């Protein structure tokens, strides 16, 4: 376990003084139950703390970054940045799922791919960093791994909405999503979806849920439309 956690520490750029905090942050309730570690042996308390720390850090960041946005818009931005799929996406970017301690059953039924488990562990890890190294260390982790590249992340998570808005500006065009393939066992499905705009395929996306595949397809369509617009404006 220690060599594994050292790799994770190296990846996130934070070395724990109390290694037990890191181990607890990675411990899912299914593993704690299996190993009879008791109610307090899993990462749920750390997740509770990390959730509050994340809310404060992300609020502070957005308040400074967008001085002209009213409270309602800031709340919406924060919600999209720290929602379950967004946190899971961030965690996968730095490889957190492979370090999680899951019960055998949970692991075999695809727990490592489950957004809820991965996002909870991200908050637990943040809670552990906060307890071990204080607010400055927690803030550095959030800025490096959660609030980095937010324009790209927001575009990805709001891509269906953004695509709909782009197409509506063009008047009569229609957007539809076509499921091409559904593969794999129930606990580890893979969906492939096309997004079709007025009869023309504009993007193909793959995801563990149909919605994730649609978002990925919409994201590719937006990129394609933007490239076409740039090309036309360059020619003129």
C-alpha positions in Angstrom: 0.0 0.0 0.0 2.8 2.5 1.0 4.5 2.4 -2.5 1.1 3.0 -4.1 0.3 6.0 -1.9 3.8 7.4 -2.4 3.0 7.5 -6.2 -0.2 9.3 -5.5 1.6 11.8 -3.2 4.1 12.4 -6.0 1.3 13.0 -8.5 -0.6 15.5 -6.4 2.6 17.2 -5.2 1.7 16.8 -1.5 3.5 14.6 1.0 1.4 13.6 4.0 2.9 13.8 7.5 0.1 11.5 8.8 -0.1 8.7 6.2 -3.1 7.2 8.0 -5.2 10.2 6.9 -4.3 9.5 3.2 -5.2 5.8 3.6 -8.5 6.7 5.2 -9.3 9.1 2.4 -8.9 6.3 -0.1 -11.0 3.8 1.9 -14.5 3.3 0.6 -17.2 2.0 3.1 -17.4 -1.3 1.2 -13.7 -2.0 2.0 -14.2 -0.8 5.6 -17.1 -3.2 6.0 -15.2 -6.1 4.5 -12.2 -5.5 6.7 -14.4 -4.8 9.8 -12.9 -1.4 10.3 -16.1 -0.1 11.8 -18.3 2.9 10.8 -15.4 5.4 11.3 -12.9 3.4 9.2 -14.0 4.7 5.8 -13.6 8.1 4.1 -17.1 9.5 4.8 -16.2 11.9 7.6 -13.2 13.2 5.5 -15.6 13.7 2.6 -17.9 15.7 4.8 -15.1 18.0 5.7 -13.6 18.2 2.2 -17.0 19.2 0.7 -17.1 22.3 3.0 -13.4 23.2 2.3 -14.0 22.8 -1.5 -17.1 25.1 -1.3 -15.1 27.8 0.5 -12.1 27.6 -1.9 -14.2 27.5 -5.0 -16.4 30.4 -3.8 -13.3 32.5 -3.0 -11.8 31.7 -6.4 -15.0 32.6 -8.4 -15.6 35.7 -6.3 -12.2 37.1 -7.3 -12.2 35.7 -10.9 -15.6 37.1 -11.9 -16.0 40.5 -10.2 -19.0 41.5 -12.4 -21.1 38.3 -11.9 -24.1 38.5 -9.6 -24.6 35.9 -6.8 -27.0 33.7 -8.8 -24.5 33.3 -11.7 -21.6 32.6 -9.3 -23.7 29.9 -7.6 -24.4 28.3 -11.0 -20.8 28.4 -11.9 -19.7 26.8 -8.6 -22.3 24.1 -8.9 -21.1 23.1 -12.4 -17.4 23.1 -11.2 -17.8 21.0 -8.1 -20.7 18.7 -9.2 -20.2 14.9 -9.0 -19.3 14.3 -12.7 -16.9 17.3 -12.7 -15.0 16.1 -9.6 -14.9 12.6 -11.0 -13.5 13.9 -14.3 -10.8 15.9 -12.4 -9.9 12.8 -10.3 -9.5 10.6 -13.3 -7.2 13.3 -14.9 -4.7 12.6 -12.0 -5.4 8.9 -11.8 -7.2 8.7 -8.4 -9.5 5.8 -9.1 -6.7 3.2 -9.2 -5.6 4.0 -5.7 -9.1 3.6 -4.1 -9.6 0.8 -1.5 -12.9 -0.9 -2.5 -14.6 -4.1 -1.2 -14.3 -7.0 -3.6 -17.9 -6.9 -4.7 -17.9 -3.1 -5.2 -14.7 -3.4 -7.3 -16.1 -6.2 -9.4 -19.2 -4.3 -10.2 -17.4 -1.3 -11.6 -17.1 0.9 -8.5 -13.9 2.5 -9.8 -15.8 3.9 -12.7 -18.7 5.2 -10.6 -18.8 9.0 -10.5 -20.3 9.1 -7.0 -17.5 6.9 -5.5 -14.7 8.8 -7.3 -16.0 12.3 -6.5 -16.6 11.4 -2.8 -13.0 10.2 -2.6 -11.8 13.4 -4.2 -13.5 15.4 -1.4 -12.2 13.0 1.2 -8.6 13.5 -0.2 -9.1 17.2 0.1 -10.3 16.9 3.6 -7.3 14.8 4.5 -4.9 17.4 2.9 -6.6 20.2 4.9 -6.3 18.3 8.2 -2.7 17.3 7.5 -1.3 20.5 5.9 -3.8 23.3 6.6 -5.8 25.6 4.4 -2.9 26.7 2.1 -2.1 23.1 1.1 -5.8 22.4 0.5 -6.1 25.5 -1.6 -3.1 24.6 -3.7 -4.5 21.1 -4.4 -7.9 22.6 -5.5 -6.3 25.2 -7.8 -4.0 22.6 -9.4 -6.4 19.8 -9.9 -10.0 21.1 -9.7 -10.1 24.8 -10.7 -7.5 24.4 -13.4 -8.6 24.9 -17.0 -12.1 25.8 -16.0 -13.2 27.1 -19.4 -12.4 23.8 -21.0 -14.2 21.8 -18.2 -17.3 24.0 -18.3 -17.5 23.7 -22.0 -17.3 19.9 -21.6 -19.9 19.7 -18.9 -22.3 22.2 -20.4 -21.7 21.2 -24.0 -25.3 20.0 -24.7 -26.7 23.3 -23.6 -24.1 25.3 -25.4 -24.6 23.4 -28.6 -28.3 23.9 -28.4 -27.8 27.7 -28.0 -25.3 27.8 -31.0 -27.8 25.9 -33.2 -30.8 28.1 -32.1 -28.9 31.2 -33.2 -28.9 29.6 -36.7 -32.7 29.5 -36.8 -34.3 26.4 -38.2 -31.6 23.8 -37.5 -32.4 20.8 -35.3 -30.2 18.8 -32.9 -30.7 15.1 -32.2 -28.7 12.4 -30.5 -28.5 8.9 -32.0 -27.4 5.9 -30.0 -25.0 3.9 -32.2 -23.8 1.2 -29.8 -24.3 0.0 -26.2 -21.6 -2.5 -25.1 -20.3 -4.3 -22.0 -21.9 -5.7 -18.8 -24.4 -3.7 -16.8 -21.8 -2.5 -14.3 -19.4 -1.3 -17.0 -21.5 -0.1 -19.9 -20.0 1.8 -22.8 -22.3 4.0 -25.0 -21.4 5.5 -28.4 -23.6 8.3 -29.6 -23.7 10.6 -32.7 -25.0 14.1 -32.6 -26.8 15.0 -35.8 -27.5 18.7 -36.7 -30.1 19.1 -39.5 -29.4 15.6 -40.8 -25.6 15.9 -40.7 -23.4 14.0 -38.2 -21.3 16.6 -36.4 -19.7 14.6 -33.6 -19.4 11.1 -32.0 -19.0 10.6 -28.3 -18.3 7.6 -26.0 -19.1 7.4 -22.3 -20.0 5.1 -19.4 -23.5 6.6 -19.4 -25.7 7.7 -22.4 -25.7 11.3 -21.0 -21.8 11.3 -20.8 -21.6 10.0 -24.4 -24.0 12.8 -25.6 -22.0 15.4 -23.8 -18.8 14.1 -25.4 -20.5 14.2 -28.9 -21.8 17.7 -28.3 -18.3 18.9 -27.2 -16.9 17.5 -30.5 -19.6 19.2 -32.5 -18.9 22.6 -30.9 -15.2 22.2 -31.6 -16.0 21.4 -35.3 -18.4 24.3 -35.6 -15.9 26.7 -34.1 -13.2 25.5 -36.5 -15.5 26.0 -39.5 -16.3 29.5 -38.3 -12.6 30.3 -37.9 -11.9 28.9 -41.4 -14.6 31.0 -43.0 -13.5 34.2 -41.2 -9.9 33.5 -42.2 -10.9 33.2 -45.9 -12.6 36.6 -45.7 
